[in-house]
Structure formats: C-alpha cells, structure tokens
Amino acid sequence: MANFLREQLTYLLVPLIVIAGFRDASLVSIGGATTMDDTLPIYRLYMGETGGFIAFINGFVITMVLPELLPYVITIE
C-alpha cells in the first residue's frame, strides 16, 4: 500500500513542484524505486532527458541494493 501511495503522490507532486519553479534532481527521491518504470514518463516530461536518466538510475540502484540491505536493516534493534 505504501508503494502505491508513493506512486500516486509522485504523479501529483512532481508536476506541481516543477511548475512552481523547483527543478532539481532531488525530486527523484519522491518516486523511490518506481522512478525506473511507472513514474519515469513523469520525470522525462517535466524534467527532460537528464531528469529521466537520473530517475532511471535511481530506480535501478534502489531495486538492486534494497534486497541486499533489507535483512540487515530489519535485524538492527
């Protein structure tokens, strides 16, 4: 449910924030792992080719790293 809500928030917030004048690469963090696939068109549309590339790399890295790090994060008390 959290991932679904994050994706929907990305569809709403990224266009609004870019229209307001903030066009920084840190916007990619809103989408999380979905920046590689589902929300990539939003980033390309509103942030251009460079923003789309950064979004793809961000989603790819999160998708590859998370399965390795999650067990360690869960066991930390």
PDB file of N, CA, C and O in Angstrom:
ATOM      1  N   MET A   1       0.822  -1.195   0.000  1.00  0.00           N
ATOM      2  CA  MET A   1       0.000   0.000   0.000  1.00  0.00           C
ATOM      3  C   MET A   1       0.867   1.260   0.000  1.00  0.00           C
ATOM      4  O   MET A   1       0.547   2.255  -0.649  1.00  0.00           O
ATOM      5  N   ALA A   2       1.966   1.189   0.741  1.00  0.00           N
ATOM      6  CA  ALA A   2       2.854   2.349   0.817  1.00  0.00           C
ATOM      7  C   ALA A   2       3.447   2.679  -0.554  1.00  0.00           C
ATOM      8  O   ALA A   2       3.553   3.849  -0.923  1.00  0.00           O
ATOM      9  N   ASN A   3       3.829   1.652  -1.302  1.00  0.00           N
ATOM     10  CA  ASN A   3       4.398   1.900  -2.631  1.00  0.00           C
ATOM     11  C   ASN A   3       3.361   2.478  -3.580  1.00  0.00           C
ATOM     12  O   ASN A   3       3.669   3.361  -4.381  1.00  0.00           O
ATOM     13  N   PHE A   4       2.137   1.984  -3.492  1.00  0.00           N
ATOM     14  CA  PHE A   4       1.068   2.512  -4.334  1.00  0.00           C
ATOM     15  C   PHE A   4       0.822   3.985  -4.023  1.00  0.00           C
ATOM     16  O   PHE A   4       0.690   4.802  -4.934  1.00  0.00           O
ATOM     17  N   LEU A   5       0.760   4.320  -2.749  1.00  0.00           N
ATOM     18  CA  LEU A   5       0.539   5.713  -2.364  1.00  0.00           C
ATOM     19  C   LEU A   5       1.707   6.609  -2.772  1.00  0.00           C
ATOM     20  O   LEU A   5       1.502   7.750  -3.184  1.00  0.00           O
ATOM     21  N   ARG A   6       2.931   6.091  -2.658  1.00  0.00           N
ATOM     22  CA  ARG A   6       4.095   6.867  -3.077  1.00  0.00           C
ATOM     23  C   ARG A   6       4.031   7.156  -4.574  1.00  0.00           C
ATOM     24  O   ARG A   6       4.347   8.259  -5.018  1.00  0.00           O
ATOM     25  N   GLU A   7       3.622   6.159  -5.337  1.00  0.00           N
ATOM     26  CA  GLU A   7       3.499   6.342  -6.783  1.00  0.00           C
ATOM     27  C   GLU A   7       2.445   7.389  -7.117  1.00  0.00           C
ATOM     28  O   GLU A   7       2.680   8.250  -7.966  1.00  0.00           O
ATOM     29  N   GLN A   8       1.300   7.330  -6.471  1.00  0.00           N
ATOM     30  CA  GLN A   8       0.241   8.298  -6.729  1.00  0.00           C
ATOM     31  C   GLN A   8       0.656   9.701  -6.302  1.00  0.00           C
ATOM     32  O   GLN A   8       0.336  10.680  -6.976  1.00  0.00           O
ATOM     33  N   LEU A   9       1.366   9.796  -5.184  1.00  0.00           N
ATOM     34  CA  LEU A   9       1.864  11.093  -4.730  1.00  0.00           C
ATOM     35  C   LEU A   9       2.864  11.667  -5.732  1.00  0.00           C
ATOM     36  O   LEU A   9       2.912  12.879  -5.945  1.00  0.00           O
ATOM     37  N   THR A  10       3.656  10.798  -6.342  1.00  0.00           N
ATOM     38  CA  THR A  10       4.616  11.252  -7.345  1.00  0.00           C
ATOM     39  C   THR A  10       3.895  11.850  -8.538  1.00  0.00           C
ATOM     40  O   THR A  10       4.296  12.893  -9.054  1.00  0.00           O
ATOM     41  N   TYR A  11       2.822  11.186  -8.982  1.00  0.00           N
ATOM     42  CA  TYR A  11       2.049  11.706 -10.111  1.00  0.00           C
ATOM     43  C   TYR A  11       1.457  13.077  -9.815  1.00  0.00           C
ATOM     44  O   TYR A  11       1.288  13.888 -10.726  1.00  0.00           O
ATOM     45  N   LEU A  12       1.144  13.341  -8.567  1.00  0.00           N
ATOM     46  CA  LEU A  12       0.562  14.629  -8.190  1.00  0.00           C
ATOM     47  C   LEU A  12       1.606  15.693  -7.871  1.00  0.00           C
ATOM     48  O   LEU A  12       1.482  16.837  -8.308  1.00  0.00           O
ATOM     49  N   LEU A  13       2.633  15.319  -7.111  1.00  0.00           N
ATOM     50  CA  LEU A  13       3.566  16.319  -6.593  1.00  0.00           C
ATOM     51  C   LEU A  13       4.626  16.782  -7.587  1.00  0.00           C
ATOM     52  O   LEU A  13       4.936  17.973  -7.637  1.00  0.00           O
ATOM     53  N   VAL A  14       5.181  15.882  -8.368  1.00  0.00           N
ATOM     54  CA  VAL A  14       6.267  16.274  -9.272  1.00  0.00           C
ATOM     55  C   VAL A  14       5.817  17.358 -10.249  1.00  0.00           C
ATOM     56  O   VAL A  14       6.521  18.359 -10.385  1.00  0.00           O
ATOM     57  N   PRO A  15       4.686  17.214 -10.935  1.00  0.00           N
ATOM     58  CA  PRO A  15       4.274  18.308 -11.826  1.00  0.00           C
ATOM     59  C   PRO A  15       4.030  19.621 -11.082  1.00  0.00           C
ATOM     60  O   PRO A  15       4.402  20.689 -11.568  1.00  0.00           O
ATOM     61  N   LEU A  16       3.414  19.543  -9.917  1.00  0.00           N
ATOM     62  CA  LEU A  16       3.141  20.768  -9.154  1.00  0.00           C
ATOM     63  C   LEU A  16       4.422  21.456  -8.700  1.00  0.00           C
ATOM     64  O   LEU A  16       4.530  22.680  -8.777  1.00  0.00           O
ATOM     65  N   ILE A  17       5.378  20.688  -8.233  1.00  0.00           N
ATOM     66  CA  ILE A  17       6.634  21.267  -7.759  1.00  0.00           C
ATOM     67  C   ILE A  17       7.428  21.855  -8.915  1.00  0.00           C
ATOM     68  O   ILE A  17       8.008  22.932  -8.776  1.00  0.00           O
ATOM     69  N   VAL A  18       7.465  21.169 -10.055  1.00  0.00           N
ATOM     70  CA  VAL A  18       8.199  21.686 -11.221  1.00  0.00           C
ATOM     71  C   VAL A  18       7.537  22.954 -11.747  1.00  0.00           C
ATOM     72  O   VAL A  18       8.223  23.913 -12.102  1.00  0.00           O
ATOM     73  N   ILE A  19       6.219  22.963 -11.799  1.00  0.00           N
ATOM     74  CA  ILE A  19       5.507  24.159 -12.264  1.00  0.00           C
ATOM     75  C   ILE A  19       5.759  25.331 -11.324  1.00  0.00           C
ATOM     76  O   ILE A  19       5.799  26.482 -11.759  1.00  0.00           O
ATOM     77  N   ALA A  20       5.930  25.041 -10.038  1.00  0.00           N
ATOM     78  CA  ALA A  20       6.215  26.098  -9.058  1.00  0.00           C
ATOM     79  C   ALA A  20       7.633  26.652  -9.205  1.00  0.00           C
ATOM     80  O   ALA A  20       7.955  27.674  -8.599  1.00  0.00           O
ATOM     81  N   GLY A  21       8.482  25.999  -9.996  1.00  0.00           N
ATOM     82  CA  GLY A  21       9.806  26.533 -10.270  1.00  0.00           C
ATOM     83  C   GLY A  21      10.961  25.730  -9.709  1.00  0.00           C
ATOM     84  O   GLY A  21      12.114  26.104  -9.920  1.00  0.00           O
ATOM     85  N   PHE A  22      10.702  24.657  -9.012  1.00  0.00           N
ATOM     86  CA  PHE A  22      11.773  23.834  -8.439  1.00  0.00           C
ATOM     87  C   PHE A  22      12.029  22.673  -9.377  1.00  0.00           C
ATOM     88  O   PHE A  22      11.184  21.791  -9.522  1.00  0.00           O
ATOM     89  N   ARG A  23      13.175  22.666 -10.008  1.00  0.00           N
ATOM     90  CA  ARG A  23      13.501  21.634 -10.990  1.00  0.00           C
ATOM     91  C   ARG A  23      14.857  21.025 -10.655  1.00  0.00           C
ATOM     92  O   ARG A  23      15.799  21.103 -11.444  1.00  0.00           O
ATOM     93  N   ASP A  24      14.938  20.432  -9.501  1.00  0.00           N
ATOM     94  CA  ASP A  24      16.193  19.870  -9.029  1.00  0.00           C
ATOM     95  C   ASP A  24      16.142  18.348  -9.105  1.00  0.00           C
ATOM     96  O   ASP A  24      15.062  17.756  -9.110  1.00  0.00           O
ATOM     97  N   ALA A  25      17.309  17.720  -9.164  1.00  0.00           N
ATOM     98  CA  ALA A  25      17.363  16.262  -9.246  1.00  0.00           C
ATOM     99  C   ALA A  25      16.842  15.599  -7.983  1.00  0.00           C
ATOM    100  O   ALA A  25      16.518  14.411  -8.002  1.00  0.00           O
ATOM    101  N   SER A  26      16.754  16.337  -6.891  1.00  0.00           N
ATOM    102  CA  SER A  26      16.256  15.743  -5.644  1.00  0.00           C
ATOM    103  C   SER A  26      14.779  15.367  -5.731  1.00  0.00           C
ATOM    104  O   SER A  26      14.288  14.630  -4.875  1.00  0.00           O
ATOM    105  N   LEU A  27      14.066  15.849  -6.731  1.00  0.00           N
ATOM    106  CA  LEU A  27      12.669  15.449  -6.929  1.00  0.00           C
ATOM    107  C   LEU A  27      12.535  13.956  -7.197  1.00  0.00           C
ATOM    108  O   LEU A  27      11.474  13.370  -6.982  1.00  0.00           O
ATOM    109  N   VAL A  28      13.611  13.352  -7.664  1.00  0.00           N
ATOM    110  CA  VAL A  28      13.580  11.928  -7.981  1.00  0.00           C
ATOM    111  C   VAL A  28      13.335  11.106  -6.719  1.00  0.00           C
ATOM    112  O   VAL A  28      12.791  10.005  -6.801  1.00  0.00           O
ATOM    113  N   SER A  29      13.723  11.614  -5.571  1.00  0.00           N
ATOM    114  CA  SER A  29      13.565  10.855  -4.332  1.00  0.00           C
ATOM    115  C   SER A  29      12.103  10.622  -3.978  1.00  0.00           C
ATOM    116  O   SER A  29      11.804   9.696  -3.224  1.00  0.00           O
ATOM    117  N   ILE A  30      11.198  11.417  -4.486  1.00  0.00           N
ATOM    118  CA  ILE A  30       9.772  11.233  -4.183  1.00  0.00           C
ATOM    119  C   ILE A  30       9.284   9.891  -4.710  1.00  0.00           C
ATOM    120  O   ILE A  30       8.478   9.228  -4.057  1.00  0.00           O
ATOM    121  N   GLY A  31       9.756   9.485  -5.873  1.00  0.00           N
ATOM    122  CA  GLY A  31       9.243   8.279  -6.519  1.00  0.00           C
ATOM    123  C   GLY A  31       9.817   6.978  -6.021  1.00  0.00           C
ATOM    124  O   GLY A  31       9.219   5.929  -6.262  1.00  0.00           O
ATOM    125  N   GLY A  32      10.944   6.988  -5.341  1.00  0.00           N
ATOM    126  CA  GLY A  32      11.551   5.748  -4.870  1.00  0.00           C
ATOM    127  C   GLY A  32      11.912   4.823  -6.017  1.00  0.00           C
ATOM    128  O   GLY A  32      12.428   5.270  -7.042  1.00  0.00           O
ATOM    129  N   ALA A  33      11.646   3.548  -5.850  1.00  0.00           N
ATOM    130  CA  ALA A  33      12.002   2.556  -6.867  1.00  0.00           C
ATOM    131  C   ALA A  33      11.128   2.656  -8.111  1.00  0.00           C
ATOM    132  O   ALA A  33      11.506   2.147  -9.166  1.00  0.00           O
ATOM    133  N   THR A  34       9.966   3.303  -8.009  1.00  0.00           N
ATOM    134  CA  THR A  34       9.088   3.402  -9.177  1.00  0.00           C
ATOM    135  C   THR A  34       9.627   4.357 -10.233  1.00  0.00           C
ATOM    136  O   THR A  34       9.085   4.423 -11.336  1.00  0.00           O
ATOM    137  N   THR A  35      10.684   5.097  -9.914  1.00  0.00           N
ATOM    138  CA  THR A  35      11.228   6.037 -10.898  1.00  0.00           C
ATOM    139  C   THR A  35      11.831   5.317 -12.102  1.00  0.00           C
ATOM    140  O   THR A  35      12.029   5.918 -13.157  1.00  0.00           O
ATOM    141  N   MET A  36      12.120   4.033 -11.939  1.00  0.00           N
ATOM    142  CA  MET A  36      12.711   3.283 -13.046  1.00  0.00           C
ATOM    143  C   MET A  36      11.657   2.845 -14.058  1.00  0.00           C
ATOM    144  O   MET A  36      11.984   2.630 -15.225  1.00  0.00           O
ATOM    145  N   ASP A  37      10.413   2.711 -13.642  1.00  0.00           N
ATOM    146  CA  ASP A  37       9.420   2.182 -14.568  1.00  0.00           C
ATOM    147  C   ASP A  37       8.124   2.997 -14.599  1.00  0.00           C
ATOM    148  O   ASP A  37       7.853   3.667 -15.595  1.00  0.00           O
ATOM    149  N   ASP A  38       7.338   2.956 -13.559  1.00  0.00           N
ATOM    150  CA  ASP A  38       5.998   3.554 -13.599  1.00  0.00           C
ATOM    151  C   ASP A  38       5.999   5.074 -13.706  1.00  0.00           C
ATOM    152  O   ASP A  38       5.237   5.633 -14.495  1.00  0.00           O
ATOM    153  N   THR A  39       6.824   5.739 -12.941  1.00  0.00           N
ATOM    154  CA  THR A  39       6.797   7.206 -12.924  1.00  0.00           C
ATOM    155  C   THR A  39       7.864   7.836 -13.820  1.00  0.00           C
ATOM    156  O   THR A  39       8.000   9.059 -13.853  1.00  0.00           O
ATOM    157  N   LEU A  40       8.607   7.025 -14.533  1.00  0.00           N
ATOM    158  CA  LEU A  40       9.639   7.554 -15.429  1.00  0.00           C
ATOM    159  C   LEU A  40       9.087   8.540 -16.460  1.00  0.00           C
ATOM    160  O   LEU A  40       9.730   9.560 -16.707  1.00  0.00           O
ATOM    161  N   PRO A  41       7.927   8.287 -17.075  1.00  0.00           N
ATOM    162  CA  PRO A  41       7.405   9.273 -18.033  1.00  0.00           C
ATOM    163  C   PRO A  41       7.136  10.654 -17.418  1.00  0.00           C
ATOM    164  O   PRO A  41       7.292  11.671 -18.093  1.00  0.00           O
ATOM    165  N   ILE A  42       6.740  10.690 -16.160  1.00  0.00           N
ATOM    166  CA  ILE A  42       6.511  11.973 -15.487  1.00  0.00           C
ATOM    167  C   ILE A  42       7.815  12.751 -15.368  1.00  0.00           C
ATOM    168  O   ILE A  42       7.866  13.950 -15.643  1.00  0.00           O
ATOM    169  N   TYR A  43       8.868  12.050 -14.955  1.00  0.00           N
ATOM    170  CA  TYR A  43      10.165  12.719 -14.812  1.00  0.00           C
ATOM    171  C   TYR A  43      10.702  13.181 -16.163  1.00  0.00           C
ATOM    172  O   TYR A  43      11.257  14.275 -16.258  1.00  0.00           O
ATOM    173  N   ARG A  44      10.549  12.376 -17.200  1.00  0.00           N
ATOM    174  CA  ARG A  44      11.022  12.789 -18.524  1.00  0.00           C
ATOM    175  C   ARG A  44      10.234  13.975 -19.052  1.00  0.00           C
ATOM    176  O   ARG A  44      10.802  14.869 -19.680  1.00  0.00           O
ATOM    177  N   LEU A  45       8.937  13.989 -18.803  1.00  0.00           N
ATOM    178  CA  LEU A  45       8.091  15.071 -19.294  1.00  0.00           C
ATOM    179  C   LEU A  45       8.416  16.387 -18.596  1.00  0.00           C
ATOM    180  O   LEU A  45       8.537  17.425 -19.246  1.00  0.00           O
ATOM    181  N   TYR A  46       8.557  16.344 -17.288  1.00  0.00           N
ATOM    182  CA  TYR A  46       8.719  17.585 -16.537  1.00  0.00           C
ATOM    183  C   TYR A  46      10.162  17.972 -16.264  1.00  0.00           C
ATOM    184  O   TYR A  46      10.436  19.137 -15.979  1.00  0.00           O
ATOM    185  N   MET A  47      11.100  17.020 -16.343  1.00  0.00           N
ATOM    186  CA  MET A  47      12.490  17.337 -16.035  1.00  0.00           C
ATOM    187  C   MET A  47      13.424  17.119 -17.212  1.00  0.00           C
ATOM    188  O   MET A  47      14.622  17.373 -17.095  1.00  0.00           O
ATOM    189  N   GLY A  48      12.910  16.657 -18.337  1.00  0.00           N
ATOM    190  CA  GLY A  48      13.727  16.495 -19.535  1.00  0.00           C
ATOM    191  C   GLY A  48      14.481  15.177 -19.553  1.00  0.00           C
ATOM    192  O   GLY A  48      14.279  14.303 -18.709  1.00  0.00           O
ATOM    193  N   GLU A  49      15.354  15.063 -20.541  1.00  0.00           N
ATOM    194  CA  GLU A  49      16.131  13.834 -20.732  1.00  0.00           C
ATOM    195  C   GLU A  49      17.052  13.558 -19.547  1.00  0.00           C
ATOM    196  O   GLU A  49      17.163  12.420 -19.093  1.00  0.00           O
ATOM    197  N   THR A  50      17.707  14.596 -19.051  1.00  0.00           N
ATOM    198  CA  THR A  50      18.623  14.412 -17.927  1.00  0.00           C
ATOM    199  C   THR A  50      17.878  13.949 -16.685  1.00  0.00           C
ATOM    200  O   THR A  50      18.336  13.044 -15.988  1.00  0.00           O
ATOM    201  N   GLY A  51      16.744  14.557 -16.406  1.00  0.00           N
ATOM    202  CA  GLY A  51      15.935  14.137 -15.265  1.00  0.00           C
ATOM    203  C   GLY A  51      15.441  12.718 -15.405  1.00  0.00           C
ATOM    204  O   GLY A  51      15.379  11.976 -14.425  1.00  0.00           O
ATOM    205  N   GLY A  52      15.088  12.336 -16.621  1.00  0.00           N
ATOM    206  CA  GLY A  52      14.655  10.964 -16.870  1.00  0.00           C
ATOM    207  C   GLY A  52      15.770   9.964 -16.660  1.00  0.00           C
ATOM    208  O   GLY A  52      15.546   8.879 -16.124  1.00  0.00           O
ATOM    209  N   PHE A  53      16.969  10.323 -17.079  1.00  0.00           N
ATOM    210  CA  PHE A  53      18.120   9.438 -16.890  1.00  0.00           C
ATOM    211  C   PHE A  53      18.438   9.283 -15.406  1.00  0.00           C
ATOM    212  O   PHE A  53      18.692   8.174 -14.936  1.00  0.00           O
ATOM    213  N   ILE A  54      18.425  10.391 -14.672  1.00  0.00           N
ATOM    214  CA  ILE A  54      18.678  10.339 -13.232  1.00  0.00           C
ATOM    215  C   ILE A  54      17.615   9.497 -12.538  1.00  0.00           C
ATOM    216  O   ILE A  54      17.932   8.725 -11.633  1.00  0.00           O
ATOM    217  N   ALA A  55      16.362   9.638 -12.951  1.00  0.00           N
ATOM    218  CA  ALA A  55      15.278   8.856 -12.361  1.00  0.00           C
ATOM    219  C   ALA A  55      15.466   7.367 -12.631  1.00  0.00           C
ATOM    220  O   ALA A  55      15.250   6.543 -11.742  1.00  0.00           O
ATOM    221  N   PHE A  56      15.866   7.019 -13.853  1.00  0.00           N
ATOM    222  CA  PHE A  56      16.077   5.612 -14.180  1.00  0.00           C
ATOM    223  C   PHE A  56      17.194   5.017 -13.340  1.00  0.00           C
ATOM    224  O   PHE A  56      17.044   3.930 -12.782  1.00  0.00           O
ATOM    225  N   ILE A  57      18.313   5.725 -13.249  1.00  0.00           N
ATOM    226  CA  ILE A  57      19.451   5.244 -12.461  1.00  0.00           C
ATOM    227  C   ILE A  57      19.044   5.094 -10.996  1.00  0.00           C
ATOM    228  O   ILE A  57      19.400   4.104 -10.357  1.00  0.00           O
ATOM    229  N   ASN A  58      18.305   6.057 -10.458  1.00  0.00           N
ATOM    230  CA  ASN A  58      17.845   5.996  -9.075  1.00  0.00           C
ATOM    231  C   ASN A  58      16.996   4.741  -8.833  1.00  0.00           C
ATOM    232  O   ASN A  58      17.232   4.006  -7.874  1.00  0.00           O
ATOM    233  N   GLY A  59      16.026   4.501  -9.687  1.00  0.00           N
ATOM    234  CA  GLY A  59      15.171   3.325  -9.533  1.00  0.00           C
ATOM    235  C   GLY A  59      15.944   2.029  -9.670  1.00  0.00           C
ATOM    236  O   GLY A  59      15.679   1.067  -8.950  1.00  0.00           O
ATOM    237  N   PHE A  60      16.891   1.997 -10.582  1.00  0.00           N
ATOM    238  CA  PHE A  60      17.701   0.795 -10.790  1.00  0.00           C
ATOM    239  C   PHE A  60      18.546   0.490  -9.560  1.00  0.00           C
ATOM    240  O   PHE A  60      18.605  -0.654  -9.109  1.00  0.00           O
ATOM    241  N   VAL A  61      19.195   1.505  -9.024  1.00  0.00           N
ATOM    242  CA  VAL A  61      20.051   1.307  -7.851  1.00  0.00           C
ATOM    243  C   VAL A  61      19.220   0.847  -6.653  1.00  0.00           C
ATOM    244  O   VAL A  61      19.617  -0.079  -5.945  1.00  0.00           O
ATOM    245  N   ILE A  62      18.086   1.478  -6.425  1.00  0.00           N
ATOM    246  CA  ILE A  62      17.237   1.074  -5.303  1.00  0.00           C
ATOM    247  C   ILE A  62      16.764  -0.368  -5.479  1.00  0.00           C
ATOM    248  O   ILE A  62      16.746  -1.137  -4.518  1.00  0.00           O
ATOM    249  N   THR A  63      16.386  -0.732  -6.689  1.00  0.00           N
ATOM    250  CA  THR A  63      15.908  -2.090  -6.956  1.00  0.00           C
ATOM    251  C   THR A  63      17.004  -3.123  -6.731  1.00  0.00           C
ATOM    252  O   THR A  63      16.718  -4.221  -6.254  1.00  0.00           O
ATOM    253  N   MET A  64      18.240  -2.802  -7.058  1.00  0.00           N
ATOM    254  CA  MET A  64      19.344  -3.743  -6.899  1.00  0.00           C
ATOM    255  C   MET A  64      19.868  -3.806  -5.464  1.00  0.00           C
ATOM    256  O   MET A  64      20.255  -4.877  -4.996  1.00  0.00           O
ATOM    257  N   VAL A  65      19.884  -2.687  -4.772  1.00  0.00           N
ATOM    258  CA  VAL A  65      20.508  -2.622  -3.451  1.00  0.00           C
ATOM    259  C   VAL A  65      19.557  -3.045  -2.333  1.00  0.00           C
ATOM    260  O   VAL A  65      19.986  -3.669  -1.363  1.00  0.00           O
ATOM    261  N   LEU A  66      18.294  -2.721  -2.454  1.00  0.00           N
ATOM    262  CA  LEU A  66      17.341  -2.964  -1.362  1.00  0.00           C
ATOM    263  C   LEU A  66      17.265  -4.429  -0.914  1.00  0.00           C
ATOM    264  O   LEU A  66      17.273  -4.677   0.292  1.00  0.00           O
ATOM    265  N   PRO A  67      17.194  -5.401  -1.810  1.00  0.00           N
ATOM    266  CA  PRO A  67      17.127  -6.794  -1.335  1.00  0.00           C
ATOM    267  C   PRO A  67      18.364  -7.215  -0.525  1.00  0.00           C
ATOM    268  O   PRO A  67      18.268  -8.084   0.341  1.00  0.00           O
ATOM    269  N   GLU A  68      19.496  -6.616  -0.799  1.00  0.00           N
ATOM    270  CA  GLU A  68      20.708  -6.951  -0.053  1.00  0.00           C
ATOM    271  C   GLU A  68      20.755  -6.263   1.303  1.00  0.00           C
ATOM    272  O   GLU A  68      21.233  -6.850   2.274  1.00  0.00           O
ATOM    273  N   LEU A  69      20.266  -5.030   1.385  1.00  0.00           N
ATOM    274  CA  LEU A  69      20.343  -4.268   2.629  1.00  0.00           C
ATOM    275  C   LEU A  69      19.191  -4.528   3.587  1.00  0.00           C
ATOM    276  O   LEU A  69      19.366  -4.399   4.798  1.00  0.00           O
ATOM    277  N   LEU A  70      18.048  -4.883   3.090  1.00  0.00           N
ATOM    278  CA  LEU A  70      16.863  -5.014   3.928  1.00  0.00           C
ATOM    279  C   LEU A  70      17.023  -6.008   5.083  1.00  0.00           C
ATOM    280  O   LEU A  70      16.611  -5.685   6.197  1.00  0.00           O
ATOM    281  N   PRO A  71      17.591  -7.184   4.883  1.00  0.00           N
ATOM    282  CA  PRO A  71      17.760  -8.090   6.028  1.00  0.00           C
ATOM    283  C   PRO A  71      18.603  -7.490   7.154  1.00  0.00           C
ATOM    284  O   PRO A  71      18.334  -7.743   8.329  1.00  0.00           O
ATOM    285  N   TYR A  72      19.616  -6.700   6.806  1.00  0.00           N
ATOM    286  CA  TYR A  72      20.447  -6.082   7.823  1.00  0.00           C
ATOM    287  C   TYR A  72      19.705  -4.976   8.567  1.00  0.00           C
ATOM    288  O   TYR A  72      19.869  -4.807   9.775  1.00  0.00           O
ATOM    289  N   VAL A  73      18.905  -4.241   7.844  1.00  0.00           N
ATOM    290  CA  VAL A  73      18.139  -3.161   8.459  1.00  0.00           C
ATOM    291  C   VAL A  73      17.068  -3.732   9.387  1.00  0.00           C
ATOM    292  O   VAL A  73      16.814  -3.167  10.451  1.00  0.00           O
ATOM    293  N   ILE A  74      16.454  -4.810   9.014  1.00  0.00           N
ATOM    294  CA  ILE A  74      15.394  -5.422   9.822  1.00  0.00           C
ATOM    295  C   ILE A  74      15.956  -5.998  11.125  1.00  0.00           C
ATOM    296  O   ILE A  74      15.293  -5.934  12.160  1.00  0.00           O
ATOM    297  N   THR A  75      17.150  -6.551  11.086  1.00  0.00           N
ATOM    298  CA  THR A  75      17.713  -7.188  12.283  1.00  0.00           C
ATOM    299  C   THR A  75      18.293  -6.182  13.273  1.00  0.00           C
ATOM    300  O   THR A  75      18.526  -6.540  14.427  1.00  0.00           O
ATOM    301  N   ILE A  76      18.532  -4.959  12.871  1.00  0.00           N
ATOM    302  CA  ILE A  76      19.065  -3.946  13.773  1.00  0.00           C
ATOM    303  C   ILE A  76      17.976  -3.528  14.736  1.00  0.00           C
ATOM    304  O   ILE A  76      16.868  -3.188  14.323  1.00  0.00           O
ATOM    305  N   GLU A  77      18.292  -3.552  16.025  1.00  0.00           N
ATOM    306  CA  GLU A  77      17.287  -3.152  17.025  1.00  0.00           C
ATOM    307  C   GLU A  77      17.589  -1.805  17.581  1.00  0.00           C
ATOM    308  O   GLU A  77      16.852  -1.310  18.433  1.00  0.00           O
TER     309      GLU A  77
END
